[in-house]
């Protein structure tokens, strides 16, 4: 999927209120299940509306799927984000997936209602155990309720029983910083600003590498790309310049996948 020209995600970022969850009247004797099979034994008043909205978002076929470039951190971590927007450019859902060098996975899923964060789900998965957090937010971006569950690899079925969790400000700061990271990934800004780094070869393909001292990304290219030809003929002047990259994700019949550069624009 080719990335959009520019995604104004950052305008949707709202500083989260990092205070204790507000008291809510629990729904007695009610166990609710979301579209991923997680249950909420202690449901707060109005949780059905949140879960119904998530289900509707996941069933929508009109949302544009915007993938960021796949970046590799200097320590070996890989990360990539996805944003789902409607035909007016309004954000409905966003995801950020990280795979650490040791194989541990961090998966963040965010749902937005009219540009405001409504739900955050964070999954931390490794070979031995997994941990899932779900947090619901009101229109003022204060947390309504926070849930958690733990699973181990030895369980025949993963635990999906979410229990109310004590509010931890550091956890909400992680959500806020992740939203900013997701915005930067989508817009190729901040830590994900793209400088020309060099060329390399792998799997009988030529790749051009972009990134910075912390994050890098590689893209295959067609030899006829004019700006790439200029960089190849005289690379040094381009090392201090920044670029915006359009691309497509390609998967060959063999299963080998890569990013194909479709457009490169030098930023002014």
Phi and psi restraints in degrees (value plus and minus 20) as a CYANA .aco file:
   2 UNK   PHI     -96.3   -56.3
   2 UNK   PSI     116.8   156.8
   3 UNK   PHI     -93.7   -53.7
   3 UNK   PSI     129.7   169.7
   4 UNK   PHI     -88.9   -48.9
   4 UNK   PSI     144.3   184.3
   5 UNK   PHI     -76.6   -36.6
   5 UNK   PSI     -67.7   -27.7
   6 UNK   PHI    -180.7  -140.7
   6 UNK   PSI     112.9   152.9
   7 UNK   PHI    -133.7   -93.7
   7 UNK   PSI      94.5   134.5
   8 UNK   PHI    -102.9   -62.9
   8 UNK   PSI      41.5    81.5
   9 UNK   PHI     -89.9   -49.9
   9 UNK   PSI     -57.0   -17.0
  10 UNK   PHI     -81.4   -41.4
  10 UNK   PSI     -45.6    -5.6
  11 UNK   PHI     -88.7   -48.7
  11 UNK   PSI     -35.0     5.0
  12 UNK   PHI    -114.4   -74.4
  12 UNK   PSI     -26.8    13.2
  13 UNK   PHI     -94.1   -54.1
  13 UNK   PSI     106.9   146.9
  14 UNK   PHI    -143.6  -103.6
  14 UNK   PSI     113.9   153.9
  15 UNK   PHI     -82.2   -42.2
  15 UNK   PSI     103.1   143.1
  16 UNK   PHI     -95.7   -55.7
  16 UNK   PSI     124.4   164.4
  17 UNK   PHI     -99.5   -59.5
  17 UNK   PSI      96.9   136.9
  18 UNK   PHI    -118.3   -78.3
  18 UNK   PSI      33.3    73.3
  19 UNK   PHI    -136.8   -96.8
  19 UNK   PSI     156.1   196.1
  20 UNK   PHI     -84.1   -44.1
  20 UNK   PSI     131.9   171.9
  21 UNK   PHI     -81.5   -41.5
  21 UNK   PSI     124.0   164.0
  22 UNK   PHI     -92.8   -52.8
  22 UNK   PSI     129.3   169.3
  23 UNK   PHI     -90.9   -50.9
  23 UNK   PSI     114.2   154.2
  24 UNK   PHI    -153.5  -113.5
  24 UNK   PSI     124.9   164.9
  25 UNK   PHI     -93.7   -53.7
  25 UNK   PSI     102.4   142.4
  26 UNK   PHI     -96.7   -56.7
  26 UNK   PSI     128.8   168.8
  27 UNK   PHI    -104.1   -64.1
  27 UNK   PSI      99.6   139.6
  28 UNK   PHI     -96.6   -56.6
  28 UNK   PSI     120.6   160.6
  29 UNK   PHI      37.3    77.3
  29 UNK   PSI      12.0    52.0
  30 UNK   PHI    -143.9  -103.9
  30 UNK   PSI     107.8   147.8
  31 UNK   PHI    -136.5   -96.5
  31 UNK   PSI      97.0   137.0
  32 UNK   PHI    -124.0   -84.0
  32 UNK   PSI     128.4   168.4
  33 UNK   PHI    -145.1  -105.1
  33 UNK   PSI     113.4   153.4
  34 UNK   PHI    -110.7   -70.7
  34 UNK   PSI    -197.3  -157.3
  35 UNK   PHI     -90.0   -50.0
  35 UNK   PSI     -33.6     6.4
  36 UNK   PHI    -118.3   -78.3
  36 UNK   PSI     -16.3    23.7
  37 UNK   PHI      69.1   109.1
  37 UNK   PSI     -14.4    25.6
  38 UNK   PHI    -100.7   -60.7
  38 UNK   PSI     118.5   158.5
  39 UNK   PHI    -127.4   -87.4
  39 UNK   PSI     129.2   169.2
  40 UNK   PHI    -142.8  -102.8
  40 UNK   PSI      78.2   118.2
  41 UNK   PHI     -92.5   -52.5
  41 UNK   PSI     -52.7   -12.7
  42 UNK   PHI    -130.3   -90.3
  42 UNK   PSI      63.0   103.0
  43 UNK   PHI    -104.0   -64.0
  43 UNK   PSI     120.4   160.4
  44 UNK   PHI    -110.0   -70.0
  44 UNK   PSI     142.2   182.2
  45 UNK   PHI     -84.0   -44.0
  45 UNK   PSI      98.7   138.7
  46 UNK   PHI      81.2   121.2
  46 UNK   PSI     -18.6    21.4
  47 UNK   PHI     -84.1   -44.1
  47 UNK   PSI     -48.7    -8.7
  48 UNK   PHI     -77.9   -37.9
  48 UNK   PSI     -58.0   -18.0
  49 UNK   PHI     -84.3   -44.3
  49 UNK   PSI     -59.2   -19.2
  50 UNK   PHI     -83.5   -43.5
  50 UNK   PSI     -67.3   -27.3
  51 UNK   PHI     -88.7   -48.7
  51 UNK   PSI     -57.5   -17.5
  52 UNK   PHI     -84.7   -44.7
  52 UNK   PSI     -59.4   -19.4
  53 UNK   PHI     -85.0   -45.0
  53 UNK   PSI     -63.4   -23.4
  54 UNK   PHI     -78.7   -38.7
  54 UNK   PSI     -64.0   -24.0
  55 UNK   PHI     -81.6   -41.6
  55 UNK   PSI     -62.2   -22.2
  56 UNK   PHI     -84.7   -44.7
  56 UNK   PSI     -61.0   -21.0
  57 UNK   PHI     -81.0   -41.0
  57 UNK   PSI     -65.6   -25.6
  58 UNK   PHI     -88.5   -48.5
  58 UNK   PSI     -40.8    -0.8
  59 UNK   PHI    -113.3   -73.3
  59 UNK   PSI     -27.4    12.6
  60 UNK   PHI     -91.5   -51.5
  60 UNK   PSI     115.2   155.2
  61 UNK   PHI    -123.0   -83.0
  61 UNK   PSI     -23.1    16.9
  62 UNK   PHI    -114.9   -74.9
  62 UNK   PSI     -24.3    15.7
  63 UNK   PHI     -98.6   -58.6
  63 UNK   PSI     115.9   155.9
  64 UNK   PHI    -101.3   -61.3
  64 UNK   PSI     114.2   154.2
  65 UNK   PHI    -120.0   -80.0
  65 UNK   PSI      89.2   129.2
  66 UNK   PHI    -127.4   -87.4
  66 UNK   PSI      94.7   134.7
  67 UNK   PHI    -118.8   -78.8
  67 UNK   PSI     119.7   159.7
  68 UNK   PHI    -103.0   -63.0
  68 UNK   PSI     148.9   188.9
  69 UNK   PHI     -81.8   -41.8
  69 UNK   PSI     134.6   174.6
  70 UNK   PHI    -107.7   -67.7
  70 UNK   PSI      98.8   138.8
  71 UNK   PHI    -127.6   -87.6
  71 UNK   PSI     130.5   170.5
  72 UNK   PHI    -140.1  -100.1
  72 UNK   PSI     105.6   145.6
  73 UNK   PHI     -96.2   -56.2
  73 UNK   PSI     136.7   176.7
  74 UNK   PHI     -82.9   -42.9
  74 UNK   PSI     -40.1    -0.1
  75 UNK   PHI    -108.6   -68.6
  75 UNK   PSI     -18.6    21.4
  76 UNK   PHI      84.0   124.0
  76 UNK   PSI     -28.0    12.0
  77 UNK   PHI     -90.3   -50.3
  77 UNK   PSI     118.9   158.9
  78 UNK   PHI    -128.4   -88.4
  78 UNK   PSI     122.2   162.2
  79 UNK   PHI    -168.8  -128.8
  79 UNK   PSI     130.4   170.4
  80 UNK   PHI    -176.8  -136.8
  80 UNK   PSI     130.0   170.0
  81 UNK   PHI    -145.7  -105.7
  81 UNK   PSI     139.8   179.8
  82 UNK   PHI    -155.7  -115.7
  82 UNK   PSI     116.3   156.3
  83 UNK   PHI    -144.4  -104.4
  83 UNK   PSI     118.5   158.5
  84 UNK   PHI    -134.7   -94.7
  84 UNK   PSI      98.3   138.3
  85 UNK   PHI    -145.7  -105.7
  85 UNK   PSI     136.2   176.2
  86 UNK   PHI    -109.7   -69.7
  86 UNK   PSI    -194.9  -154.9
  87 UNK   PHI     -93.5   -53.5
  87 UNK   PSI     -25.8    14.2
  88 UNK   PHI    -117.0   -77.0
  88 UNK   PSI     -22.9    17.1
  89 UNK   PHI      70.0   110.0
  89 UNK   PSI     -14.8    25.2
  90 UNK   PHI     -99.5   -59.5
  90 UNK   PSI     115.2   155.2
  91 UNK   PHI    -100.4   -60.4
  91 UNK   PSI     110.5   150.5
  92 UNK   PHI    -130.3   -90.3
  92 UNK   PSI     -53.6   -13.6
  93 UNK   PHI    -175.0  -135.0
  93 UNK   PSI     128.3   168.3
  94 UNK   PHI    -165.9  -125.9
  94 UNK   PSI     127.8   167.8
  95 UNK   PHI    -155.7  -115.7
  95 UNK   PSI     126.1   166.1
  96 UNK   PHI    -154.2  -114.2
  96 UNK   PSI     106.6   146.6
  97 UNK   PHI    -140.3  -100.3
  97 UNK   PSI     108.3   148.3
  98 UNK   PHI    -141.2  -101.2
  98 UNK   PSI     116.1   156.1
  99 UNK   PHI    -141.3  -101.3
  99 UNK   PSI      91.9   131.9
 100 UNK   PHI     -97.1   -57.1
 100 UNK   PSI     146.2   186.2
 101 UNK   PHI     -79.3   -39.3
 101 UNK   PSI     -52.2   -12.2
 102 UNK   PHI    -105.2   -65.2
 102 UNK   PSI     -14.7    25.3
 103 UNK   PHI      73.2   113.2
 103 UNK   PSI     -29.6    10.4
 104 UNK   PHI     -83.6   -43.6
 104 UNK   PSI     120.4   160.4
 105 UNK   PHI    -136.6   -96.6
 105 UNK   PSI     117.2   157.2
 106 UNK   PHI    -141.1  -101.1
 106 UNK   PSI      97.2   137.2
 107 UNK   PHI    -139.0   -99.0
 107 UNK   PSI      98.9   138.9
 108 UNK   PHI    -128.6   -88.6
 108 UNK   PSI     112.1   152.1
 109 UNK   PHI    -148.6  -108.6
 109 UNK   PSI     108.6   148.6
 110 UNK   PHI    -144.7  -104.7
 110 UNK   PSI     116.1   156.1
 111 UNK   PHI    -132.3   -92.3
 111 UNK   PSI     119.4   159.4
 112 UNK   PHI    -143.2  -103.2
 112 UNK   PSI     121.8   161.8
 113 UNK   PHI    -140.8  -100.8
 113 UNK   PSI      93.5   133.5
 114 UNK   PHI      33.4    73.4
 114 UNK   PSI      23.8    63.8
 115 UNK   PHI      60.9   100.9
 115 UNK   PSI     -15.3    24.7
 116 UNK   PHI    -135.9   -95.9
 116 UNK   PSI     114.5   154.5
 117 UNK   PHI     -82.3   -42.3
 117 UNK   PSI     107.0   147.0
 118 UNK   PHI    -133.2   -93.2
 118 UNK   PSI     -54.8   -14.8
 119 UNK   PHI    -164.8  -124.8
 119 UNK   PSI     120.5   160.5
 120 UNK   PHI    -146.9  -106.9
 120 UNK   PSI     111.5   151.5
 121 UNK   PHI    -143.3  -103.3
 121 UNK   PSI     107.7   147.7
 122 UNK   PHI    -144.3  -104.3
 122 UNK   PSI     102.9   142.9
 123 UNK   PHI    -135.2   -95.2
 123 UNK   PSI     108.2   148.2
 124 UNK   PHI    -137.4   -97.4
 124 UNK   PSI      91.1   131.1
 125 UNK   PHI    -144.4  -104.4
 125 UNK   PSI     110.2   150.2
 126 UNK   PHI    -155.3  -115.3
 126 UNK   PSI    -192.5  -152.5
 127 UNK   PHI     -87.6   -47.6
 127 UNK   PSI     -44.1    -4.1
 128 UNK   PHI    -120.7   -80.7
 128 UNK   PSI     -53.1   -13.1
 129 UNK   PHI    -177.3  -137.3
 129 UNK   PSI     147.8   187.8
 130 UNK   PHI    -158.2  -118.2
 130 UNK   PSI     134.7   174.7
 131 UNK   PHI    -158.4  -118.4
 131 UNK   PSI     112.2   152.2
 132 UNK   PHI    -144.1  -104.1
 132 UNK   PSI     109.4   149.4
 133 UNK   PHI    -133.0   -93.0
 133 UNK   PSI     120.8   160.8
 134 UNK   PHI    -152.4  -112.4
 134 UNK   PSI     109.0   149.0
 135 UNK   PHI    -148.0  -108.0
 135 UNK   PSI     115.1   155.1
 136 UNK   PHI    -128.6   -88.6
 136 UNK   PSI     120.5   160.5
 137 UNK   PHI    -142.7  -102.7
 137 UNK   PSI     129.0   169.0
 138 UNK   PHI    -109.3   -69.3
 138 UNK   PSI    -196.7  -156.7
 139 UNK   PHI     -85.8   -45.8
 139 UNK   PSI     -42.0    -2.0
 140 UNK   PHI    -108.6   -68.6
 140 UNK   PSI     -15.0    25.0
 141 UNK   PHI      48.9    88.9
 141 UNK   PSI       4.1    44.1
 142 UNK   PHI    -113.0   -73.0
 142 UNK   PSI     122.0   162.0
 143 UNK   PHI     -88.9   -48.9
 143 UNK   PSI     110.4   150.4
 144 UNK   PHI    -104.4   -64.4
 144 UNK   PSI     -67.1   -27.1
 145 UNK   PHI    -176.7  -136.7
 145 UNK   PSI     126.5   166.5
 146 UNK   PHI    -143.8  -103.8
 146 UNK   PSI     112.7   152.7
 147 UNK   PHI    -144.8  -104.8
 147 UNK   PSI     137.5   177.5
 148 UNK   PHI    -170.7  -130.7
 148 UNK   PSI     128.9   168.9
 149 UNK   PHI    -166.9  -126.9
 149 UNK   PSI     133.8   173.8
 150 UNK   PHI    -142.2  -102.2
 150 UNK   PSI     123.1   163.1
 151 UNK   PHI    -153.9  -113.9
 151 UNK   PSI     132.7   172.7
 152 UNK   PHI    -140.3  -100.3
 152 UNK   PSI     137.7   177.7
 153 UNK   PHI     -84.8   -44.8
 153 UNK   PSI     -41.7    -1.7
 154 UNK   PHI     -98.0   -58.0
 154 UNK   PSI     -34.4     5.6
 155 UNK   PHI     -92.2   -52.2
 155 UNK   PSI     117.1   157.1
 156 UNK   PHI     -86.8   -46.8
 156 UNK   PSI     -54.1   -14.1
 157 UNK   PHI    -147.3  -107.3
 157 UNK   PSI     114.1   154.1
 158 UNK   PHI     -83.6   -43.6
 158 UNK   PSI     121.5   161.5
 159 UNK   PHI     -91.7   -51.7
 159 UNK   PSI     102.7   142.7
 160 UNK   PHI    -143.6  -103.6
 160 UNK   PSI       4.7    44.7
 161 UNK   PHI    -113.5   -73.5
 161 UNK   PSI      82.4   122.4
 162 UNK   PHI    -103.6   -63.6
 162 UNK   PSI     109.9   149.9
 163 UNK   PHI    -133.6   -93.6
 163 UNK   PSI     131.2   171.2
 164 UNK   PHI     -77.4   -37.4
 164 UNK   PSI     119.6   159.6
 165 UNK   PHI    -143.3  -103.3
 165 UNK   PSI     124.1   164.1
 166 UNK   PHI     -83.9   -43.9
 166 UNK   PSI     118.8   158.8
 167 UNK   PHI     -88.4   -48.4
 167 UNK   PSI     112.0   152.0
 168 UNK   PHI    -147.7  -107.7
 168 UNK   PSI      93.2   133.2
 169 UNK   PHI     -73.9   -33.9
 169 UNK   PSI     -55.9   -15.9
 170 UNK   PHI     -83.0   -43.0
 170 UNK   PSI     -52.0   -12.0
 171 UNK   PHI     -86.6   -46.6
 171 UNK   PSI     -61.2   -21.2
 172 UNK   PHI     -91.4   -51.4
 172 UNK   PSI     -50.2   -10.2
 173 UNK   PHI     -85.8   -45.8
 173 UNK   PSI     -55.0   -15.0
 174 UNK   PHI     -84.3   -44.3
 174 UNK   PSI     -60.5   -20.5
 175 UNK   PHI     -81.7   -41.7
 175 UNK   PSI     -65.9   -25.9
 176 UNK   PHI     -82.9   -42.9
 176 UNK   PSI     -64.7   -24.7
 177 UNK   PHI     -87.5   -47.5
 177 UNK   PSI     -53.0   -13.0
 178 UNK   PHI     -88.5   -48.5
 178 UNK   PSI     -58.2   -18.2
 179 UNK   PHI     -81.8   -41.8
 179 UNK   PSI     -59.9   -19.9
 180 UNK   PHI     -87.1   -47.1
 180 UNK   PSI     -59.7   -19.7
 181 UNK   PHI     -83.2   -43.2
 181 UNK   PSI     -60.8   -20.8
 182 UNK   PHI     -83.2   -43.2
 182 UNK   PSI     -62.3   -22.3
 183 UNK   PHI     -80.3   -40.3
 183 UNK   PSI     -65.2   -25.2
 184 UNK   PHI     -85.4   -45.4
 184 UNK   PSI     -57.3   -17.3
 185 UNK   PHI     -81.0   -41.0
 185 UNK   PSI     -68.2   -28.2
 186 UNK   PHI     -84.4   -44.4
 186 UNK   PSI     -57.1   -17.1
 187 UNK   PHI    -117.3   -77.3
 187 UNK   PSI     -19.0    21.0
 188 UNK   PHI      34.9    74.9
 188 UNK   PSI      30.8    70.8
 189 UNK   PHI    -146.7  -106.7
 189 UNK   PSI     154.5   194.5
 190 UNK   PHI      38.8    78.8
 190 UNK   PSI    -146.2  -106.2
 191 UNK   PHI     -84.6   -44.6
 191 UNK   PSI     -33.3     6.7
 192 UNK   PHI    -132.3   -92.3
 192 UNK   PSI       2.2    42.2
 193 UNK   PHI     -83.9   -43.9
 193 UNK   PSI     119.3   159.3
 194 UNK   PHI    -124.6   -84.6
 194 UNK   PSI      94.6   134.6
 195 UNK   PHI    -128.2   -88.2
 195 UNK   PSI     130.8   170.8
 196 UNK   PHI     -91.0   -51.0
 196 UNK   PSI     111.3   151.3
 197 UNK   PHI    -135.2   -95.2
 197 UNK   PSI     -52.9   -12.9
 198 UNK   PHI     138.4   178.4
 198 UNK   PSI    -192.4  -152.4
 199 UNK   PHI    -141.1  -101.1
 199 UNK   PSI     132.2   172.2
 200 UNK   PHI    -172.3  -132.3
 200 UNK   PSI     150.5   190.5
 201 UNK   PHI    -148.6  -108.6
 201 UNK   PSI     122.8   162.8
 202 UNK   PHI    -183.1  -143.1
 202 UNK   PSI     124.1   164.1
 203 UNK   PHI      33.3    73.3
 203 UNK   PSI      19.5    59.5
 204 UNK   PHI      41.8    81.8
 204 UNK   PSI       8.9    48.9
 205 UNK   PHI    -151.6  -111.6
 205 UNK   PSI     130.7   170.7
 206 UNK   PHI    -115.4   -75.4
 206 UNK   PSI     116.3   156.3
 207 UNK   PHI    -145.1  -105.1
 207 UNK   PSI     128.2   168.2
 208 UNK   PHI    -131.1   -91.1
 208 UNK   PSI     115.0   155.0
 209 UNK   PHI    -127.7   -87.7
 209 UNK   PSI     113.3   153.3
 210 UNK   PHI    -145.7  -105.7
 210 UNK   PSI     143.0   183.0
 211 UNK   PHI     125.3   165.3
 211 UNK   PSI    -164.4  -124.4
 212 UNK   PHI    -176.2  -136.2
 212 UNK   PSI    -182.3  -142.3
 213 UNK   PHI     -88.4   -48.4
 213 UNK   PSI     -37.4     2.6
 214 UNK   PHI    -129.6   -89.6
 214 UNK   PSI     -64.5   -24.5
 215 UNK   PHI    -143.6  -103.6
 215 UNK   PSI     123.8   163.8
 216 UNK   PHI    -156.1  -116.1
 216 UNK   PSI     139.0   179.0
 217 UNK   PHI    -167.3  -127.3
 217 UNK   PSI     126.2   166.2
 218 UNK   PHI    -139.3   -99.3
 218 UNK   PSI     119.6   159.6
 219 UNK   PHI    -154.3  -114.3
 219 UNK   PSI     116.1   156.1
 220 UNK   PHI     -92.0   -52.0
 220 UNK   PSI     137.9   177.9
 221 UNK   PHI    -167.7  -127.7
 221 UNK   PSI     138.4   178.4
 222 UNK   PHI    -110.3   -70.3
 222 UNK   PSI     120.7   160.7
 223 UNK   PHI     -79.5   -39.5
 223 UNK   PSI     -42.8    -2.8
 224 UNK   PHI    -101.1   -61.1
 224 UNK   PSI     -23.9    16.1
 225 UNK   PHI     -83.2   -43.2
 225 UNK   PSI      96.4   136.4
 226 UNK   PHI     -78.7   -38.7
 226 UNK   PSI     -67.6   -27.6
 227 UNK   PHI     -88.7   -48.7
 227 UNK   PSI     -55.4   -15.4
 228 UNK   PHI     -84.3   -44.3
 228 UNK   PSI     -58.2   -18.2
 229 UNK   PHI     -80.8   -40.8
 229 UNK   PSI     -61.7   -21.7
 230 UNK   PHI     -84.8   -44.8
 230 UNK   PSI     -61.0   -21.0
 231 UNK   PHI     -84.9   -44.9
 231 UNK   PSI     -60.6   -20.6
 232 UNK   PHI     -82.9   -42.9
 232 UNK   PSI     -59.3   -19.3
 233 UNK   PHI     -93.7   -53.7
 233 UNK   PSI     -46.8    -6.8
 234 UNK   PHI    -174.0  -134.0
 234 UNK   PSI      57.1    97.1
 235 UNK   PHI     -89.4   -49.4
 235 UNK   PSI     -52.7   -12.7
 236 UNK   PHI     -76.2   -36.2
 236 UNK   PSI     -65.4   -25.4
 237 UNK   PHI     -82.2   -42.2
 237 UNK   PSI     -37.5     2.5
 238 UNK   PHI    -112.9   -72.9
 238 UNK   PSI     -26.4    13.6
 239 UNK   PHI     -90.4   -50.4
 239 UNK   PSI     -45.1    -5.1
 240 UNK   PHI    -118.9   -78.9
 240 UNK   PSI     -16.1    23.9
 241 UNK   PHI    -115.5   -75.5
 241 UNK   PSI     139.3   179.3
 242 UNK   PHI    -135.1   -95.1
 242 UNK   PSI     134.1   174.1
 243 UNK   PHI    -155.5  -115.5
 243 UNK   PSI     136.2   176.2
 244 UNK   PHI    -130.0   -90.0
 244 UNK   PSI     112.6   152.6
 245 UNK   PHI    -135.7   -95.7
 245 UNK   PSI     110.8   150.8
 246 UNK   PHI    -125.8   -85.8
 246 UNK   PSI     127.0   167.0
 247 UNK   PHI    -176.5  -136.5
 247 UNK   PSI     148.8   188.8
 248 UNK   PHI    -149.4  -109.4
 248 UNK   PSI     126.2   166.2
 249 UNK   PHI    -110.8   -70.8
 249 UNK   PSI     106.3   146.3
 250 UNK   PHI    -135.6   -95.6
 250 UNK   PSI     114.2   154.2
 251 UNK   PHI    -144.2  -104.2
 251 UNK   PSI      98.3   138.3
 252 UNK   PHI    -100.7   -60.7
 252 UNK   PSI     147.6   187.6
 253 UNK   PHI     -78.3   -38.3
 253 UNK   PSI     -48.9    -8.9
 254 UNK   PHI     -93.3   -53.3
 254 UNK   PSI     -32.8     7.2
 255 UNK   PHI      79.1   119.1
 255 UNK   PSI     -28.7    11.3
 256 UNK   PHI     -90.0   -50.0
 256 UNK   PSI     108.1   148.1
 257 UNK   PHI    -137.3   -97.3
 257 UNK   PSI     128.7   168.7
 258 UNK   PHI    -178.8  -138.8
 258 UNK   PSI     149.4   189.4
 259 UNK   PHI    -118.0   -78.0
 259 UNK   PSI     110.8   150.8
 260 UNK   PHI    -128.4   -88.4
 260 UNK   PSI     101.5   141.5
 261 UNK   PHI     -88.3   -48.3
 261 UNK   PSI     105.3   145.3
 262 UNK   PHI    -130.8   -90.8
 262 UNK   PSI     -43.3    -3.3
 263 UNK   PHI    -179.5  -139.5
 263 UNK   PSI     119.1   159.1
 264 UNK   PHI    -150.7  -110.7
 264 UNK   PSI     108.8   148.8
 265 UNK   PHI    -144.3  -104.3
 265 UNK   PSI     107.6   147.6
 266 UNK   PHI     -99.3   -59.3
 266 UNK   PSI     106.0   146.0
 267 UNK   PHI     -96.8   -56.8
 267 UNK   PSI     126.2   166.2
